[in-house]
Amino acid sequence: MTKYETFFLDVSSKICPMTTVYVRARLDIMTSGQKIKVIVKGDEPRKNVTASVLALGHKIIENLPHQEDTDLYCLLILKA
Protein backbone atom coordinates (compact mmCIF):
# COMPACT_ATOMS: atom_id res chain seq x y z
CA MET A 1 0.00 0.00 0.00
CA THR A 2 1.31 3.39 -0.93
CA LYS A 3 0.20 6.72 0.44
CA TYR A 4 -1.28 7.80 -2.89
CA GLU A 5 -3.25 4.65 -3.67
CA THR A 6 -7.01 4.92 -3.92
CA PHE A 7 -8.79 1.78 -2.79
CA PHE A 8 -12.24 0.61 -3.82
CA LEU A 9 -14.93 -0.95 -1.64
CA ASP A 10 -18.40 -1.91 -2.88
CA VAL A 11 -20.84 -2.39 0.01
CA SER A 12 -23.95 -1.93 -2.14
CA SER A 13 -25.05 -5.51 -1.42
CA LYS A 14 -24.80 -4.97 2.37
CA ILE A 15 -27.44 -3.48 4.67
CA CYS A 16 -26.96 -1.19 7.66
CA PRO A 17 -25.18 -1.44 10.02
CA MET A 18 -22.86 -3.76 8.04
CA THR A 19 -22.09 -1.02 5.52
CA THR A 20 -20.38 1.05 8.22
CA VAL A 21 -18.67 -2.03 9.68
CA TYR A 22 -17.03 -2.90 6.34
CA VAL A 23 -15.96 0.70 5.71
CA ARG A 24 -14.55 1.04 9.23
CA ALA A 25 -12.63 -2.24 8.92
CA ARG A 26 -11.05 -1.09 5.68
CA LEU A 27 -10.17 2.36 7.06
CA ASP A 28 -8.55 0.73 10.10
CA ILE A 29 -5.91 -0.99 7.97
CA MET A 30 -5.18 2.05 5.81
CA THR A 31 -2.60 4.71 6.58
CA SER A 32 -3.15 8.44 6.91
CA GLY A 33 -3.48 10.21 3.57
CA GLN A 34 -4.81 7.21 1.66
CA LYS A 35 -8.17 7.39 -0.09
CA ILE A 36 -10.96 4.90 -0.52
CA LYS A 37 -13.87 5.02 -2.95
CA VAL A 38 -16.96 3.39 -1.44
CA ILE A 39 -20.14 2.42 -3.32
CA VAL A 40 -23.29 2.29 -1.17
CA LYS A 41 -26.90 1.59 -2.14
CA GLY A 42 -29.68 3.81 -0.85
CA ASP A 43 -29.94 7.03 1.06
CA GLU A 44 -29.84 5.50 4.56
CA PRO A 45 -26.49 3.70 4.11
CA ARG A 46 -25.13 6.85 2.45
CA LYS A 47 -26.05 8.96 5.49
CA ASN A 48 -24.88 6.34 8.01
CA VAL A 49 -21.50 5.73 6.38
CA THR A 50 -20.94 9.48 5.97
CA ALA A 51 -21.79 10.17 9.62
CA SER A 52 -19.59 7.31 10.84
CA VAL A 53 -16.61 8.39 8.72
CA LEU A 54 -16.87 12.00 9.89
CA ALA A 55 -17.25 10.92 13.53
CA LEU A 56 -13.98 8.98 13.19
CA GLY A 57 -12.24 12.16 12.04
CA HIS A 58 -11.84 11.28 8.36
CA LYS A 59 -12.82 13.54 5.46
CA ILE A 60 -15.46 13.00 2.76
CA ILE A 61 -14.03 14.39 -0.48
CA GLU A 62 -16.95 13.39 -2.71
CA ASN A 63 -20.49 12.27 -1.93
CA LEU A 64 -22.17 11.87 -5.31
CA PRO A 65 -24.78 9.74 -7.04
CA HIS A 66 -23.15 6.90 -8.97
CA GLN A 67 -23.30 7.53 -12.70
CA GLU A 68 -24.73 4.14 -13.65
CA ASP A 69 -27.55 3.73 -11.11
CA THR A 70 -29.61 6.39 -9.35
CA ASP A 71 -29.89 4.33 -6.15
CA LEU A 72 -26.10 3.96 -5.83
CA TYR A 73 -23.80 6.57 -4.33
CA CYS A 74 -20.06 7.00 -4.52
CA LEU A 75 -18.18 8.29 -1.48
CA LEU A 76 -14.53 9.26 -1.74
CA ILE A 77 -12.97 9.21 1.72
CA LEU A 78 -9.61 10.55 2.83
CA LYS A 79 -8.19 8.76 5.86
CA ALA A 80 -7.06 11.22 8.52
N, C-alpha and C positions, 0 to 999 in steps of 0.2 A: 504494500500500500504506500502510495506516495501522497504528499501533502496536497497535490493538485488534482488528484483523481476525483472523478464524480461517480459515485456508486448509484445503482438503480435497485429499487425495491418495489415490487407490485403486491400490494395488500388488498387489491380490489375484490378478491374472492373471500376475504376475511370479514367478520362482523365485529362490532365494538363489544368488548374492550380489546379484542385481540389485535386490532389494527394498531393501537398505541403500544401494545406489548412488543410486537414485531419491530416497529420503528425504534422504540427505546433500546431493544436488544442490539439492533444494528448500530445505533449511535454510540452505545457503550463500548464497542470495539474499534470505533474510529478515533482518529487523532484530531486535535484542534486544527481548524482551517480546512478540513475536508468537507466535501459536499455530498449530499445524497438526494436523488430525485425519487420521490415516492408517488405512486399512483394509488388513489383511494376511490372507492365507489360510494357516491351519495353524499348528501350535505352533512349528515350527522358525523360520519367518520372524518370528514374534512375538518369540521369544527373541533372535534375531540383531539385529533392528531395535532392540529395547529395549537390548541391550548396547551397540550402536554409538552410539545416541543418548546414553546415559549416559556412555560413554567420551569423547564430544565435549564433555561438560560441560553438556548440556541436561537438562531435567527432564521426567519422564513424569508427567503429571497424572492420566491415566486409562489403564488397561490392562484393558479389559473385553471379554467376548464380545459380538459384534455381535448385535443383537436379532433379526435376520431369519434368520441362518444360524449354526449351531453351530460351523462350521469357520472362520468369519470372526471377526476380532478388531478392535477399534477402539482405537487409541492416540491420546491427546491429548498433544501435546508442546509444551512451552514453550521457545522459543529463549532461550538464556542470553545 
